[in-house]
């Protein structure tokens, strides 16, 4: 029988089909019987923290209000620093947070972005001047509309939030919504690096519109921002993280990312707990719901200002969807972890409302980001990441 006849003979075809079916069945059975590798602990635990982070954050603030002892104990842990004197644990937690943020940055994307710096420059200016002007405008108005006593410290907390660099978490929101990741990371990194120069100037700008007592608090913050200690614990960890990423290479960083994410999220929760433990008990015992409502509304308005500016900038520059998406998150979210540490070091004991404003801004800017993400999904505005 010729090869052609063999290939079309019914019995031969039936045997071939039977053998193929048996092989496929055995292969499928082997695949089913083969045990799946368990997900590494750092991956699933980091995933849970990331997915339910807002809930954990609310829980941390409740814990700080009703069980502040461990948080205060964390704050009382001190270490000797190279420049002399001591540094409290929250500054070390902040340094670790900034190190981790810089370690996962893809510097090749940042380099590409710097070749077209105009959008990045406009974004940086908008991220600082927009919120600062909002605070400068409402600063003199609030004591006239409400009593001076009820607004004491709230505007200072809002001013400190407005002076902060772009939030690290804005990159995560931007990535999930299909934003321009290079632009997002560029805004975060450069705003952090420039914050020792820019933030004190923004605080001074807002200080002109505040009361004498609030201006005094602003001056204390400016002094802390401009010091060597800030550069040591904020700028240097960011640079160290960048050098670590460069030395390790993209492949190693990719393998380390689950650990880095887990450390970052856990660090954020401990940092918020330690700082909130100073102010939350006083707020629960002494403040009314109306007093808490005012900074909540102001925090939402601060995020809304960022959204309006981002939309205007996108229209002015003719930005594509991905870049517009990134601007929406970057300009409406601030690095409140840094604000919380600085306020905790300088003002928390005597001025708990400063902490209240920052705590509410932390929560509400994530709710604003969730609203932006929902709106983008509804309008079909999610875009592919630009490279």
C-alpha positions as CSV (number, residue, x, y, z in Angstrom):
1,X,0.0,0.0,0.0
2,X,1.4,3.3,-1.0
3,X,2.1,6.1,1.5
4,X,-0.8,8.1,0.0
5,X,-3.2,5.2,0.4
6,X,-2.0,4.6,3.9
7,X,-2.6,8.2,4.8
8,X,-6.2,8.0,3.7
9,X,-7.1,4.4,4.7
10,X,-10.1,4.5,7.2
11,X,-8.6,2.0,9.6
12,X,-5.3,3.8,9.7
13,X,-7.1,7.2,10.3
14,X,-9.1,5.6,13.1
15,X,-6.0,4.3,14.8
16,X,-4.3,7.6,14.4
17,X,-7.3,9.5,15.9
18,X,-7.5,7.0,18.8
19,X,-3.8,7.3,19.6
20,X,-4.0,11.1,19.4
21,X,-7.1,11.1,21.6
22,X,-5.3,8.9,24.2
23,X,-2.2,11.0,24.1
24,X,-4.2,14.2,24.6
25,X,-6.1,12.5,27.4
26,X,-2.9,11.4,29.1
27,X,-1.4,14.9,28.7
28,X,-4.5,16.6,30.1
29,X,-4.6,14.1,33.0
30,X,-0.9,14.8,33.7
31,X,-1.6,18.5,33.6
32,X,-4.5,18.1,36.1
33,X,-2.5,15.8,38.4
34,X,0.6,18.1,38.4
35,X,0.4,20.2,41.5
36,X,0.4,23.9,41.0
37,X,3.2,25.8,42.7
38,X,1.9,27.8,45.7
39,X,1.9,31.5,45.4
40,X,4.8,33.0,47.4
41,X,3.8,34.5,50.7
42,X,5.1,38.0,49.9
43,X,3.0,38.0,46.6
44,X,-0.4,37.1,48.0
45,X,0.1,39.1,51.2
46,X,1.2,42.1,49.3
47,X,-1.8,41.6,47.0
48,X,-4.2,41.6,49.9
49,X,-2.7,44.7,51.4
50,X,-2.8,46.5,48.0
51,X,-6.4,45.5,47.2
52,X,-7.8,46.5,50.6
53,X,-5.4,49.3,51.4
54,X,-8.1,51.9,52.1
55,X,-9.8,49.6,54.6
56,X,-6.5,48.9,56.3
57,X,-5.8,52.6,56.4
58,X,-9.1,53.4,58.1
59,X,-8.4,50.6,60.5
60,X,-5.0,52.0,61.4
61,X,-6.5,55.4,62.2
62,X,-9.2,53.8,64.3
63,X,-6.5,51.8,66.1
64,X,-4.5,55.1,66.7
65,X,-7.6,56.7,68.2
66,X,-8.5,54.0,70.6
67,X,-5.2,52.1,71.2
68,X,-2.4,54.8,70.7
69,X,0.1,53.2,73.1
70,X,2.1,51.1,70.6
71,X,2.1,53.9,68.0
72,X,3.6,56.3,70.6
73,X,6.1,53.6,71.5
74,X,7.2,53.4,67.9
75,X,7.6,57.2,67.8
76,X,9.8,57.1,70.9
77,X,12.3,54.7,69.3
78,X,15.4,56.8,68.5
79,X,18.6,56.2,66.6
80,X,21.8,58.3,66.5
81,X,22.3,60.0,63.1
82,X,25.5,60.8,61.3
83,X,25.2,64.5,61.7
84,X,24.8,64.2,65.5
85,X,21.7,64.1,67.7
86,X,18.9,61.5,67.4
87,X,16.3,60.7,64.8
88,X,12.9,59.2,65.6
89,X,11.7,56.0,64.0
90,X,9.1,57.7,61.7
91,X,12.0,59.4,59.8
92,X,13.6,55.9,59.2
93,X,10.2,54.6,58.0
94,X,9.9,57.5,55.6
95,X,13.5,56.9,54.3
96,X,12.6,53.3,53.6
97,X,9.4,54.3,51.8
98,X,11.3,56.7,49.5
99,X,14.1,54.1,48.9
100,X,11.5,51.5,47.8
101,X,9.8,54.0,45.6
102,X,13.0,54.9,43.8
103,X,14.1,51.3,43.6
104,X,11.3,50.2,41.2
105,X,11.6,53.1,38.8
106,X,12.5,52.2,35.2
107,X,15.1,54.8,34.6
108,X,15.2,54.2,30.9
109,X,11.6,55.6,30.7
110,X,12.6,58.7,32.7
111,X,15.5,59.3,30.4
112,X,13.2,59.1,27.4
113,X,10.8,61.6,29.1
114,X,13.6,64.1,29.7
115,X,14.1,64.4,26.0
116,X,10.6,66.1,25.8
117,X,10.6,68.1,29.1
118,X,7.9,70.7,28.4
119,X,4.9,68.6,29.6
120,X,6.9,67.4,32.6
121,X,7.9,71.0,33.6
122,X,4.3,72.3,33.2
123,X,3.1,69.4,35.3
124,X,5.6,70.1,38.1
125,X,4.6,73.8,38.2
126,X,0.9,72.9,38.3
127,X,1.4,70.3,41.0
128,X,2.8,73.0,43.3
129,X,1.3,76.3,42.3
130,X,-2.3,75.2,41.9
131,X,-2.8,73.8,45.4
132,X,-0.7,76.6,46.9
133,X,-2.8,79.3,45.3
134,X,-6.0,77.6,46.5
135,X,-4.8,77.5,50.1
136,X,-3.6,81.2,49.8
137,X,-7.1,82.2,48.6
138,X,-9.1,80.3,51.2
139,X,-6.7,81.0,54.1
140,X,-8.0,84.5,54.9
141,X,-11.6,83.6,54.1
142,X,-12.1,80.7,56.5
143,X,-11.7,82.5,59.8
144,X,-14.2,85.1,58.7
145,X,-16.8,82.5,57.7
146,X,-16.1,80.2,60.6
147,X,-14.6,81.1,64.0
148,X,-10.9,81.4,64.3
149,X,-10.9,78.7,67.0
150,X,-12.6,76.2,64.8
151,X,-10.2,76.7,61.9
152,X,-7.0,76.8,64.0
153,X,-4.4,74.4,62.6
154,X,-6.6,73.1,59.8
155,X,-5.3,75.5,57.1
156,X,-1.7,74.8,58.2
157,X,-2.3,71.0,57.7
158,X,-3.8,71.8,54.3
159,X,-0.9,74.1,53.4
160,X,1.6,71.4,54.3
161,X,-0.3,68.9,52.1
162,X,-0.3,71.4,49.2
163,X,3.4,71.9,49.5
164,X,4.2,68.2,49.2
165,X,5.6,66.5,46.1
166,X,3.4,64.2,43.9
167,X,2.3,61.0,45.7
168,X,4.0,57.7,44.9
169,X,0.6,56.0,44.8
170,X,-0.5,58.2,41.9
171,X,1.7,55.9,39.7
172,X,-0.3,52.9,40.7
173,X,-3.6,54.5,40.0
174,X,-2.2,55.8,36.7
175,X,-0.9,52.4,35.6
176,X,-4.2,50.7,36.4
177,X,-6.1,53.3,34.3
178,X,-3.7,53.0,31.3
179,X,-1.8,56.2,32.0
180,X,1.6,57.3,30.7
181,X,3.9,55.6,33.3
182,X,7.0,57.5,32.2
183,X,5.3,60.8,32.8
184,X,3.9,59.6,36.1
185,X,7.3,58.5,37.4
186,X,9.0,61.6,36.1
187,X,6.6,63.8,38.1
188,X,7.1,61.8,41.2
189,X,10.9,61.5,41.1
190,X,11.6,65.1,40.1
191,X,9.1,66.6,42.6
192,X,10.7,64.6,45.4
193,X,14.2,65.6,44.4
194,X,13.2,69.3,44.1
195,X,11.0,69.4,47.3
196,X,13.8,70.7,49.6
197,X,13.9,73.8,47.3
198,X,10.3,74.1,46.2
199,X,8.3,73.1,49.3
200,X,9.7,75.9,51.6
201,X,8.9,78.5,49.0
202,X,5.4,77.2,48.6
203,X,4.9,77.3,52.4
204,X,6.2,80.9,52.5
205,X,3.8,81.8,49.7
206,X,0.9,80.4,51.6
207,X,2.1,81.9,54.9
208,X,1.4,85.4,53.6
209,X,-2.3,84.7,53.6
210,X,-2.5,83.0,57.0
211,X,-3.0,84.3,60.5
212,X,-0.1,85.3,62.7
213,X,-0.4,82.1,64.7
214,X,-0.6,79.9,61.6
215,X,2.3,81.8,60.0
216,X,4.4,80.9,63.0
217,X,3.7,77.2,62.5
218,X,4.5,77.5,58.8
219,X,7.9,79.1,59.7
220,X,8.6,76.1,62.0
221,X,7.9,73.7,59.1
222,X,10.0,75.8,56.7
223,X,12.9,75.6,59.1
224,X,12.6,71.8,59.3
225,X,12.2,71.5,55.5
226,X,15.3,73.5,54.8
227,X,17.6,71.6,57.2
228,X,20.3,69.1,56.6
229,X,18.2,66.5,58.4
230,X,15.5,66.7,55.7
231,X,18.1,66.2,52.9
232,X,19.6,63.3,54.8
233,X,16.4,61.4,55.4
234,X,14.4,62.4,52.3
235,X,16.7,63.1,49.3
236,X,19.5,60.7,50.0
237,X,17.2,57.6,50.4
238,X,15.6,58.5,47.1
239,X,19.1,58.6,45.4
240,X,20.1,55.4,47.2
241,X,17.1,53.6,45.9
242,X,17.9,54.8,42.4
243,X,21.5,53.6,42.6
244,X,20.3,50.3,44.0
245,X,17.9,49.9,41.0
246,X,20.8,50.7,38.6
247,X,23.2,48.3,40.2
248,X,20.7,45.4,40.6
249,X,19.4,45.6,37.0
250,X,15.8,45.3,35.8
251,X,15.6,41.5,36.1
252,X,16.6,41.4,39.8
253,X,14.3,44.3,40.5
254,X,11.4,42.4,38.8
255,X,12.0,39.4,41.1
256,X,12.2,41.7,44.2
257,X,9.1,43.7,43.3
258,X,6.7,41.5,45.5
259,X,8.9,42.1,48.5
260,X,9.3,45.8,47.7
261,X,5.5,46.2,47.4
262,X,4.9,44.4,50.7
263,X,7.5,46.4,52.5
264,X,6.1,49.7,51.1
265,X,2.5,49.0,52.1
266,X,3.4,47.7,55.6
267,X,5.7,50.7,56.0
268,X,2.9,53.1,55.1
269,X,0.5,51.6,57.6
270,X,3.0,51.6,60.4
271,X,4.0,55.2,59.6
272,X,0.4,56.4,59.5
273,X,-0.3,54.6,62.8
274,X,2.8,56.0,64.6
275,X,2.0,59.6,63.6
276,X,-1.7,59.4,64.0
277,X,-1.3,58.0,67.5
278,X,-0.2,61.5,68.7
279,X,-3.3,63.3,67.5
280,X,-6.2,60.9,67.0
281,X,-7.1,60.4,70.7
282,X,-7.4,64.1,71.2
283,X,-9.5,64.5,68.1
284,X,-11.9,61.7,69.2
285,X,-12.3,63.1,72.7
286,X,-12.3,66.8,72.1
287,X,-13.5,67.6,68.5
288,X,-17.0,67.7,67.1
289,X,-18.2,66.1,63.9
290,X,-18.6,69.6,62.4
291,X,-14.9,70.3,63.1
292,X,-13.9,67.1,61.3
293,X,-16.2,67.9,58.3
294,X,-14.4,71.2,57.5
295,X,-11.0,69.7,56.7
296,X,-12.7,66.8,54.9
297,X,-14.5,69.2,52.5
298,X,-11.3,71.2,52.0
299,X,-9.3,68.1,51.2
300,X,-11.8,67.1,48.6
301,X,-11.7,70.7,47.1
302,X,-7.9,70.5,47.0
303,X,-8.2,67.3,44.9
304,X,-10.8,68.9,42.7
305,X,-8.5,71.9,42.1
306,X,-5.8,69.4,40.8
307,X,-8.4,67.7,38.5
308,X,-9.5,71.0,37.0
309,X,-5.9,72.1,36.4
310,X,-5.0,68.7,34.9
311,X,-7.9,68.9,32.4
312,X,-7.0,72.5,31.5
313,X,-3.3,71.5,31.0
314,X,-4.3,68.5,28.9
315,X,-6.5,70.7,26.7
316,X,-3.9,73.5,26.4
317,X,-1.1,71.1,25.4
318,X,-3.2,68.7,23.4
319,X,-2.2,65.8,25.5
320,X,-3.2,62.2,24.4
321,X,-5.5,60.2,26.7
322,X,-2.7,58.4,28.5
323,X,-0.9,61.6,29.4
324,X,-4.1,63.2,30.4
325,X,-5.0,60.3,32.7
326,X,-1.6,60.6,34.4
327,X,-2.0,64.3,34.9
328,X,-5.4,63.7,36.6
329,X,-3.9,61.4,39.2
330,X,-0.6,63.2,39.7
331,X,-2.1,66.7,40.2
332,X,-4.8,65.5,42.6
333,X,-2.6,63.3,44.9
334,X,0.1,64.5,47.3
335,X,2.8,62.8,49.3
336,X,0.9,62.9,52.6
337,X,3.2,60.4,54.2
338,X,6.0,63.0,54.1
339,X,3.6,65.7,55.4
340,X,2.5,63.4,58.2
341,X,6.1,62.8,59.3
342,X,7.0,66.5,59.3
343,X,3.9,67.6,61.1
344,X,4.4,64.8,63.6
345,X,7.9,65.9,64.3
346,X,7.1,69.6,64.7
347,X,3.4,70.2,65.5
348,X,1.5,67.1,66.5
349,X,1.5,67.4,70.3
350,X,0.3,70.9,70.5
351,X,-1.7,71.2,67.2
352,X,-3.6,67.9,66.6
353,X,-5.8,69.6,64.0
354,X,-2.8,69.8,61.7
355,X,-2.6,66.0,61.8
356,X,-6.4,65.8,61.3
357,X,-6.2,67.7,58.0
358,X,-3.4,65.5,56.8
359,X,-5.1,62.2,57.8
360,X,-8.3,63.2,56.1
361,X,-6.4,64.3,53.0
362,X,-4.7,60.9,52.9
363,X,-7.9,59.0,52.9
364,X,-9.9,61.4,50.7
365,X,-7.3,61.7,47.9
366,X,-7.6,57.9,47.4
367,X,-11.4,58.2,47.2
368,X,-11.0,61.0,44.7
369,X,-8.6,58.8,42.7
370,X,-11.2,56.0,42.8
371,X,-13.8,58.4,41.5
372,X,-11.5,59.5,38.6
373,X,-10.8,55.8,37.8
374,X,-14.5,55.0,37.8
375,X,-15.2,58.0,35.5
376,X,-12.5,57.0,33.1
377,X,-13.9,53.5,32.9
378,X,-17.4,54.8,32.3
379,X,-16.4,57.1,29.6
380,X,-14.0,54.6,27.9
381,X,-11.1,56.9,28.7
382,X,-8.7,54.3,29.8
383,X,-5.8,54.3,27.4
384,X,-2.8,52.1,26.6
385,X,0.4,53.1,28.3
386,X,2.6,55.4,26.2
387,X,6.2,54.5,25.7
